[in-house]
C-alpha cells in the first residue's frame, strides 16, 4: 500500500514540475514578444528610397485647381461650365460673389487630375468665352490659412450692375444696352392670311433676340420648293411636329422671304421648339431657328427669361 502511495506521489510531483516548466516557458515567450514590439516602436523600419523629410511629413497633395478671371456676365459663367466639362472631369466650380450676391467675375475650377488641369489652362488662358470676352486662367495657389481662396493676386473689380437687380437681370440689361439701335418691333395683325412677314435682320448679330411665342424657321422652303402643294404639305408636317413642344396657334409660310413662322400659345413651348429645331438637319440643309422680333414678349419670371436667352445663344 505504501509503495502504491509513493508511486502516486512521485507521479503528481513530476506532473507539477512539467506544468511549472510549461508556465515558465510561456512567461519567457511573452516577455520576448513584448521586448520585440517595444524595439520595433522605438526603431521603425524605413522603406528603401524614402528620405528623412518624408518620414516626418507626408507629401503635399498635388494641386488640381485653376483660377479663372474675366467672367463678366452670367452667360460667360454658363459657357465656362460647358467648356470645362468637355476638357475633363470636374469636381466642382465655384463662382465668387460680392456682398449683394452679384458675380465678381472670377471662379475656381477643380479637376480630378493634374493632366486635366494643365490641358484646361493651356486651352482657356486668353480664351474668348463669348464674343468680346476673353478670360485668364492659371493654376490656383492656396494660402495656409484659408485654402478656399487662391492666392493668385486680387480678383478683378465686380461688374457694375443695375441697382437692386440680380445677376440674370443685370446680364439682360447689359445686352439690351448693347443693341439699343435695333429696330422697334411692330405688332402683327391677328389675321392669318393678311399678316405681314416677320422682321428679318440683315445678319445674325444685328439684333439681340427677344423672347417671343413666334419662332422663325429658315432653310426649309429652299428644300421643299415653292409650289402650293408643297407648302400645304410642309405646313401640315410642321403643325404636327411642333405640337410635340406645346399648343400651336398657327403656322405661316412666307415664300417670298423663304421663312416659316410657327406661333405657340405659350412662351415655354416656343423656347423648347427653338432649342430642338435650331441646328437640326432637314432635307440636306441645316435649320436655323430664331425668335420672331416682330412679336416680342417679356417673360413674367427670371427663370423663363434666362431659359429663353440660353436657347438663343
SULWOBEL-V212317 format. One record per pair of residues at least 12 apart in sequence whose ideal C-beta (glycine too) atoms are under 6 Angstrom apart, sorted by the first residue. I is the first residue (numbers start at 1). J is the second residue. Records with the same first field share a line. If there is no record, write none. Layout:
# SULWOBEL-V212317
I = J  J
This chain:
# SULWOBEL-V212317
62 = 114
64 = 110  111  114  117
65 = 108  110  140
66 = 109  117  120  121  137
67 = 108  138  140  150  152
68 = 107  135  137
69 = 106  136  156
70 = 135  136
71 = 105
72 = 105  133  159
73 = 171
74 = 167  168  171
76 = 129  130  133
77 = 95
79 = 129  130
81 = 93
84 = 109
87 = 119  120
88 = 111  116
89 = 112
90 = 111
91 = 110
92 = 110
93 = 109
94 = 108
95 = 107
98 = 158
102 = 161  167
103 = 167
104 = 155  158
105 = 156  159
106 = 155
121 = 137
124 = 137
125 = 137
138 = 152
168 = 302  306
175 = 208
179 = 208
182 = 207
185 = 293  294  296
186 = 294
188 = 294  295
192 = 250
197 = 254  257
198 = 216  261  292  294
199 = 293  294
207 = 293
209 = 290  291  312
210 = 296
211 = 291  297  299  308
212 = 291  292  295  296  297
213 = 263  264  267  270  297
214 = 261  263  292  295
215 = 262  270  273  274  289
216 = 259  261  290  292
217 = 260  287  289
218 = 259  288
219 = 285  287  288
220 = 260  282
221 = 258
223 = 283  285
226 = 255
231 = 253
235 = 251  253
238 = 251
239 = 251
242 = 262  273
245 = 269  272  273
246 = 264  266  269
247 = 265
248 = 264
249 = 263  265
250 = 263
267 = 297
271 = 307  308  311
274 = 289  311
275 = 311
277 = 289
